Amino acid sequence: MKNKQSEYNKIHCLGGALADLIVSPIKSYPEPKLNTSIFVDNLSYSPGGGAVNSSQALAKLGLEVSVFSKVGNDPFGHMIVKSLSDNGIDITNILVSEKGHTSTVIVGVHEDADRSFISYHGSLSEYSNSDLTVETLLDCSYLLYSDLFNLPLIDGKPLAIILNRAQQQGVTTLLDATWG
């Protein structure tokens, strides 16, 4: 049986680790054969995704956080892992894909600050229960799954099995649907 007092702050974040490419302002979108290009004034990139964003916020609060996800063996994947490590987040459960590139989202910020997204699933489309050691994933007080619909091989029945087992073990689960 786990010692709940010693693990009170231990949180595992399961979900997306991806690169955000942020462009702004978006005044209109290109139209095929009419206006095929647009220009923006700003471009930035940063680590993103539910597991990354949540873990960084929780680590800033002084909590012990681990991320469970998958990145590509490319500059974006390296940037994400370095950023998490630099922020004191446990990265031992971030896998590196040998096939796919790091998942990437182009975030279009419109003049009214509303956003739209163009997503490349990449390495997250490979991430499955076979990549997880459930015992390690559930060795915590809180499990945050912050990317419903972003891990297609875990969403649905595989996720239900994980959440059911977490409940049986007394792990508090939190789910962020991130969609719609």
DRENKENU-900941 format. One record per atom (N, C-alpha, C): y, z, x; atom name; residue number from 1. Coordinates in steps of 0.2 Angstrom, whole numbers, always signed. Each point is the difference from the previous one (the first is absolute). Example, Ala and Ser with C-alpha at 12.3 -4.5 7.8 and 13.67 -1.06 7.14 Angstrom:
% residues 2
     y     z     x atomo num
   -28   +39   +66     N   1
    +6    +0    -4    CA   1
    +6    +0    +4     C   1
    +5    -4    -2     N   2
    +6    +1    +4    CA   2
    +5    +3    -4     C   2
END
This chain:
% residues 180
     y     z     x atomo num
    -6    +0    +4     N   1
    +6    +0    -4    CA   1
    +6    +0    +4     C   1
    +5    -4    -1     N   2
    +6    +0    +4    CA   2
    +5    +6    -1     C   2
    +3    +1    +5     N   3
    +5    +6    -1    CA   3
    +7    -3    -2     C   3
    +1    +1    -7     N   4
    +6    -3    -3    CA   4
    +6    +2    +3     C   4
    +1    +6    +2     N   5
    +6    +3    +3    CA   5
    +2    -5    +6     C   5
    -5    -1    +5     N   6
    +2    -3    +6    CA   6
    +1    -8    -1     C   6
    -2    -3    -6     N   7
    +1    -7    -1    CA   7
    +5    -1    -6     C   7
    +4    +5    -1     N   8
    +4    +0    -6    CA   8
    +5    -6    +1     C   8
    +2    -2    +6     N   9
    +5    -6    +1    CA   9
    -4    -6    +2     C   9
    -6    +0    +0     N  10
    -4    -6    +2    CA  10
    +0    -6    -6     C  10
    +3    -5    +2     N  11
    +0    -6    -5    CA  11
    -2    -6    +3     C  11
    -5    -3    -4     N  12
    -2    -7    +2    CA  12
    +3    -5    -4     C  12
    +3    -5    +3     N  13
    +3    -6    -4    CA  13
    -4    -6    +1     C  13
    -3    -2    -6     N  14
    -4    -6    +0    CA  14
    +4    -6    -3     C  14
    +0    -6    +3     N  15
    +4    -5    -3    CA  15
    +3    -5    +5     C  15
    +5    -3    -2     N  16
    +3    -6    +4    CA  16
    +4    +2    +7     C  16
    -2    -3    +5     N  17
    +4    +0    +6    CA  17
    +2    -7    +1     C  17
    +6    -2    -1     N  18
    +2    -7    +1    CA  18
    +7    +0    +3     C  18
    +2    -7    +1     N  19
    +7    -1    +3    CA  19
    +4    -2    -6     C  19
    +6    +3    -1     N  20
    +5    -3    -4    CA  20
    +5    -4    +3     C  20
    +1    -6    -2     N  21
    +6    -4    +3    CA  21
    +5    +0    -6     C  21
    +6    +2    +1     N  22
    +5    +1    -5    CA  22
    +5    -5    +1     C  22
    +1    -4    -5     N  23
    +6    -5    +1    CA  23
    +5    +1    -6     C  23
    +6    +0    +2     N  24
    +5    +1    -6    CA  24
    +7    -4    +3     C  24
    +4    -1    -5     N  25
    -1    +0    -7    CA  25
    -3    -6    -3     C  25
    -5    +0    -5     N  26
    -3    -6    -3    CA  26
    +5    -2    -6     C  26
    +3    -5    +1     N  27
    +5    -3    -6    CA  27
    -4    -4    -4     C  27
    -5    -4    +2     N  28
    -5    -4    -4    CA  28
    -6    -2    +4     C  28
    -5    -2    -3     N  29
    -6    -2    +4    CA  29
    +0    -7    +1     C  29
    -3    -3    +5     N  30
    -1    -7    +1    CA  30
    -4    -3    -5     C  30
    +2    -6    -2     N  31
    -4    -4    -5    CA  31
    -3    -6    +3     C  31
    -6    -1    -1     N  32
    -3    -6    +3    CA  32
    +4    -7    -2     C  32
    +1    -4    +5     N  33
    +3    -7    -1    CA  33
    +7    +1    -2     C  33
    +3    +5    -1     N  34
    +7    +1    -2    CA  34
    +4    +3    +5     C  34
    -1    +7    +1     N  35
    +3    +4    +5    CA  35
    -5    +4    +4     C  35
    -3    -3    +5     N  36
    -6    +2    +3    CA  36
    +2    +6    +5     C  36
    +6    +1    +2     N  37
    +2    +6    +5    CA  37
    +5    +4    -3     C  37
    +0    +6    +2     N  38
    +5    +5    -2    CA  38
    +1    +4    +7     C  38
    +6    +3    +1     N  39
    +2    +4    +6    CA  39
    +2    +6    -3     C  39
    -2    +5    +4     N  40
    +2    +7    -1    CA  40
    +4    +3    +6     C  40
    +3    +5    -1     N  41
    +5    +3    +5    CA  41
    -4    +6    +4     C  41
    -5    +3    -3     N  42
    -4    +5    +4    CA  42
    -7    -1    +0     C  42
    -3    +2    +5     N  43
    -7    +0    +1    CA  43
    -2    +6    +4     C  43
    -5    +4    -2     N  44
    -2    +6    +3    CA  44
    -8    +0    -1     C  44
    -3    +4    +4     N  45
    -7    +1    -1    CA  45
    -2    +7    +2     C  45
    -5    +3    -4     N  46
    -2    +7    +1    CA  46
    -7    +1    -2     C  46
    -3    +6    +2     N  47
    -6    +1    -3    CA  47
    +0    +2    -7     C  47
    -5    -2    -4     N  48
    +1    +1    -7    CA  48
    -7    +1    -3     C  48
    +0    +0    -7     N  49
    -6    +2    -3    CA  49
    -1    +7    -2     C  49
    -3    +1    -6     N  50
    -1    +7    -3    CA  50
    -2    +5    +5     C  50
    -5    -1    +4     N  51
    -3    +5    +4    CA  51
    +5    +2    +6     C  51
    +3    -6    +2     N  52
    +5    +1    +6    CA  52
    +6    +4    -3     C  52
    +3    -3    -5     N  53
    +6    +3    -2    CA  53
    -1    +8    -3     C  53
    -5    +1    -3     N  54
    -2    +7    -2    CA  54
    -1    +4    +6     C  54
    -4    -2    +4     N  55
    -2    +4    +6    CA  55
    +6    +2    +4     C  55
    +5    -5    +1     N  56
    +6    +2    +4    CA  56
    +4    +5    -3     C  56
    +1    -1    -7     N  57
    +4    +5    -4    CA  57
    -3    +7    +1     C  57
    -7    +0    -1     N  58
    -3    +7    +0    CA  58
    +0    +3    +7     C  58
    +0    -4    +5     N  59
    +0    +2    +7    CA  59
    +7    +3    +1     C  59
    +5    -3    -2     N  60
    +7    +3    +1    CA  60
    +1    +7    -4     C  60
    -5    +1    -4     N  61
    +1    +7    -3    CA  61
    -5    +5    +3     C  61
    -3    -2    +6     N  62
    -4    +4    +4    CA  62
    -7    +1    -2     C  62
    -2    -5    -4     N  63
    -7    +1    -2    CA  63
    -5    -4    +4     C  63
    -6    +2    +1     N  64
    -5    -4    +4    CA  64
    -3    -5    -4     C  64
    +1    -7    +2     N  65
    -1    -6    -4    CA  65
    -5    -4    +5     C  65
    -5    -3    -4     N  66
    -4    -6    +3    CA  66
    +1    -6    -4     C  66
    -1    -6    +3     N  67
    +1    -6    -4    CA  67
    -7    -3    +1     C  67
    -3    -3    -6     N  68
    -6    -4    +0    CA  68
    +2    -7    -3     C  68
    +0    -5    +5     N  69
    +1    -6    -2    CA  69
    -2    -5    +5     C  69
    +2    -7    +0     N  70
    -2    -5    +5    CA  70
    +6    -4    +1     C  70
    +1    -2    +7     N  71
    +5    -4    +2    CA  71
    -3    -6    +4     C  71
    +3    -5    +2     N  72
    -2    -5    +4    CA  72
    +1    +1    +7     C  72
    -3    -3    +5     N  73
    +1    +1    +7    CA  73
    +6    -5    +2     C  73
    +6    +2    -2     N  74
    +6    -5    +1    CA  74
    +6    +5    +0     C  74
    +6    -4    +2     N  75
    +6    +5    +1    CA  75
    +2    +4    -6     C  75
    -1    -2    -6     N  76
    +1    +4    -6    CA  76
    -4    +6    +0     C  76
    -7    -1    +1     N  77
    -5    +5    +0    CA  77
    +2    +5    +5     C  77
    +2    -2    +6     N  78
    +1    +5    +6    CA  78
    +7    +4    -2     C  78
    +5    -4    -3     N  79
    +6    +4    -2    CA  79
    -2    +5    -5     C  79
    -4    -1    -5     N  80
    -1    +5    -5    CA  80
    -4    +6    +3     C  80
    -5    -1    +4     N  81
    -4    +5    +3    CA  81
    +5    +4    +5     C  81
    +4    -3    +4     N  82
    +5    +4    +4    CA  82
    +5    +4    -4     C  82
    +2    -3    -5     N  83
    +5    +4    -4    CA  83
    -3    +6    -3     C  83
    -6    -1    -3     N  84
    -4    +6    -3    CA  84
    -1    +5    +6     C  84
    -2    -2    +5     N  85
    -2    +5    +6    CA  85
    +6    +3    +2     C  85
    +6    -4    +1     N  86
    +6    +3    +2    CA  86
    +3    +6    -5     C  86
    -2    -1    -6     N  87
    +2    +5    -5    CA  87
    -5    +6    -1     C  87
    -5    +0    +5     N  88
    -5    +6    -1    CA  88
    -5    -1    -5     C  88
    -1    -6    -2     N  89
    -5    -1    -5    CA  89
    -7    -2    +3     C  89
    -6    +3    -2     N  90
    -6    -2    +2    CA  90
    -2    -7    -1     C  90
    -1    -4    +5     N  91
    -2    -7    -1    CA  91
    -7    -2    +1     C  91
    -4    +5    +1     N  92
    -7    -1    +2    CA  92
    -4    -3    -5     C  92
    +2    -1    -6     N  93
    -4    -3    -6    CA  93
    +4    -6    -2     C  93
    +4    -3    +5     N  94
    +2    -7    -2    CA  94
    -4    -5    +4     C  94
    -3    -4    -3     N  95
    -4    -5    +3    CA  95
    +4    -6    +2     C  95
    -3    -4    +5     N  96
    +3    -6    +2    CA  96
    -4    -6    -2     C  96
    +2    -5    -4     N  97
    -4    -6    -2    CA  97
    -1    -4    +6     C  97
    -6    -3    +1     N  98
    -1    -5    +5    CA  98
    +1    -7    -3     C  98
    +1    -1    -7     N  99
    +1    -6    -3    CA  99
    +7    -1    -3     C  99
    +2    +4    -4     N 100
    +6    -1    -3    CA 100
    +7    +3    +3     C 100
    +5    -3    -2     N 101
    +7    +3    +3    CA 101
    +2    +6    -5     C 101
    +4    +4    +3     N 102
    +3    +5    -4    CA 102
    +3    -2    -6     C 102
    -1    +3    -6     N 103
    +3    -1    -6    CA 103
    +7    +0    +1     C 103
    +4    -5    -4     N 104
    +7    +0    +1    CA 104
    +3    -2    -7     C 104
    +6    +3    -1     N 105
    +4    -1    -6    CA 105
    +7    -2    +1     C 105
    +2    -6    -2     N 106
    +7    -2    +0    CA 106
    +3    +3    -6     C 106
    +5    +4    +2     N 107
    +4    +4    -6    CA 107
    +7    -4    +0     C 107
    +1    -3    -6     N 108
    +6    -3    -1    CA 108
    +4    +5    -4     C 108
    +6    +2    +3     N 109
    +5    +4    -3    CA 109
    +5    -4    -3     C 109
    +1    +0    -7     N 110
    +5    -4    -4    CA 110
    +7    +4    +1     C 110
    +5    -4    -2     N 111
    +7    +3    +0    CA 111
    +0    +6    -4     C 111
    -3    +1    -6     N 112
    +0    +5    -4    CA 112
    -4    +6    +3     C 112
    -3    -1    +6     N 113
    -5    +5    +3    CA 113
    -7    +0    -3     C 113
    -1    -4    -5     N 114
    -7    +0    -3    CA 114
    -4    -4    +6     C 114
    -7    +1    +0     N 115
    -4    -3    +5    CA 115
    -5    -4    -3     C 115
    -3    -5    +4     N 116
    -6    -4    -2    CA 116
    -4    +0    +7     C 116
    -6    -2    -1     N 117
    -5    +1    +5    CA 117
    -4    -6    +1     C 117
    -1    -3    +6     N 118
    -5    -5    +1    CA 118
    -5    +3    +5     C 118
    -7    +1    -2     N 119
    -4    +4    +4    CA 119
    -6    -5    +3     C 119
    -2    +2    +6     N 120
    -6    -2    +4    CA 120
    -4    +5    +0     C 120
    -6    +0    -3     N 121
    -5    +6    +0    CA 121
    -3    +1    +7     C 121
    -2    -5    +4     N 122
    -2    +1    +7    CA 122
    -6    +5    +0     C 122
    +1    +4    +5     N 123
    -5    +5    +2    CA 123
    -2    +5    -5     C 123
    +5    +1    -5     N 124
    -2    +5    -6    CA 124
    -5    -3    -4     C 124
    -1    -7    +0     N 125
    -5    -3    -5    CA 125
    -7    +1    +3     C 125
    +0    +2    +6     N 126
    -7    +2    +3    CA 126
    -2    +7    +0     C 126
    +5    +4    -2     N 127
    -1    +8    +1    CA 127
    -5    +2    -6     C 127
    -5    +3    +1     N 128
    -5    +2    -5    CA 128
    -3    +7    +1     C 128
    -4    +2    -5     N 129
    -3    +7    +1    CA 129
    -4    +0    +6     C 129
    -3    -6    +2     N 130
    -4    +0    +6    CA 130
    +4    +2    +6     C 130
    +6    -1    +0     N 131
    +5    +2    +6    CA 131
    +1    +7    +0     C 131
    -1    +4    -5     N 132
    +2    +7    -1    CA 132
    -6    +4    +1     C 132
    +1    +6    +3     N 133
    -5    +6    +0    CA 133
    +3    +4    -5     C 133
    -4    +1    -6     N 134
    +3    +3    -5    CA 134
    +1    +8    +2     C 134
    -5    +2    +4     N 135
    +1    +7    +2    CA 135
    +6    +2    +3     C 135
    +2    -5    +5     N 136
    +7    +0    +4    CA 136
    +5    +0    -5     C 136
    +0    -5    -5     N 137
    +6    -2    -4    CA 137
    +1    +7    -5     C 137
    -5    +3    -2     N 138
    +0    +6    -4    CA 138
    +1    +7    +3     C 138
    +1    -1    +7     N 139
    +0    +7    +4    CA 139
    +8    +1    +0     C 139
    +2    +2    -6     N 140
    +8    +2    -1    CA 140
    +0    +4    -6     C 140
    +7    +2    -1     N 141
    +1    +3    -7    CA 141
    +3    -5    -5     C 141
    +3    -5    +3     N 142
    +3    -5    -5    CA 142
    -2    -7    +3     C 142
    -2    -4    -5     N 143
    -1    -7    +1    CA 143
    +5    -4    -4     C 143
    +4    -4    +3     N 144
    +5    -4    -3    CA 144
    -2    -8    +1     C 144
    -1    -3    -6     N 145
    -2    -7    +0    CA 145
    +6    -3    -3     C 145
    +4    -4    +5     N 146
    +7    -2    -2    CA 146
    +0    -7    -1     C 146
    -5    -4    -1     N 147
    +0    -7    +0    CA 147
    -5    -3    -5     C 147
    +0    +3    -6     N 148
    -4    -3    -5    CA 148
    +1    -8    -1     C 148
    -5    -4    +0     N 149
    +1    -7    +0    CA 149
    +1    -4    +7     C 149
    +1    +4    +5     N 150
    +1    -3    +7    CA 150
    -6    +1    +4     C 150
    -5    +3    -2     N 151
    -6    +0    +4    CA 151
    -6    -2    -5     C 151
    +0    -7    +0     N 152
    -5    -3    -5    CA 152
    -7    +2    +0     C 152
    -2    +2    +6     N 153
    -8    +2    +1    CA 153
    -1    +7    -1     C 153
    +6    +4    -1     N 154
    -1    +7    -2    CA 154
    +2    +1    -7     C 154
    +5    -3    -3     N 155
    +2    +1    -6    CA 155
    -6    -1    -5     C 155
    +1    +3    -6     N 156
    -6    +0    -5    CA 156
    -5    +5    +1     C 156
    -6    -2    -1     N 157
    -6    +5    +1    CA 157
    -1    +3    +7     C 157
    +1    -3    +5     N 158
    +0    +4    +7    CA 158
    +5    +5    +0     C 158
    +6    -1    -3     N 159
    +5    +5    +0    CA 159
    -2    +6    -4     C 159
    -2    -2    -6     N 160
    -3    +5    -5    CA 160
    -5    +5    +3     C 160
    -4    -3    +4     N 161
    -5    +4    +4    CA 161
    +3    +5    +5     C 161
    +5    -3    +3     N 162
    +3    +5    +5    CA 162
    +4    +5    -3     C 162
    +3    -1    -6     N 163
    +4    +5    -3    CA 163
    -4    +5    -4     C 163
    -6    -2    -2     N 164
    -5    +4    -3    CA 164
    -2    +5    +5     C 164
    -2    -3    +6     N 165
    -3    +5    +5    CA 165
    +6    +5    +2     C 165
    +6    -3    +1     N 166
    +5    +5    +2    CA 166
    +1    +5    -5     C 166
    +0    -1    -6     N 167
    +0    +5    -5    CA 167
    -5    +5    +0     C 167
    -6    -2    +1     N 168
    -6    +4    +1    CA 168
    +1    +5    +6     C 168
    +3    -3    +5     N 169
    +1    +4    +6    CA 169
    +7    +5    +0     C 169
    +3    -1    -5     N 170
    +6    +4    -1    CA 170
    +7    -3    +3     C 170
    -1    -6    +2     N 171
    +6    -3    +3    CA 171
    +5    -3    -5     C 171
    +6    +2    +0     N 172
    +5    -2    -5    CA 172
    +1    -8    +2     C 172
    +0    -4    -5     N 173
    +1    -7    +1    CA 173
    +7    -2    -4     C 173
    +3    -4    +3     N 174
    +7    -3    -2    CA 174
    -1    -8    +0     C 174
    +2    -3    -5     N 175
    +0    -7    -1    CA 175
    +6    -3    -1     C 175
    +3    -5    +4     N 176
    +6    -4    -2    CA 176
    -2    -7    -1     C 176
    +1    -2    -6     N 177
    -2    -7    -3    CA 177
    +4    -5    +4     C 177
    +6    +1    +2     N 178
    +4    -5    +3    CA 178
    +1    -7    -3     C 178
    -2    +0    -6     N 179
    +0    -7    -3    CA 179
    +3    +0    -7     C 179
    +5    -4    -1     N 180
    +3    -1    -7    CA 180
    +5    +5    -2     C 180
END
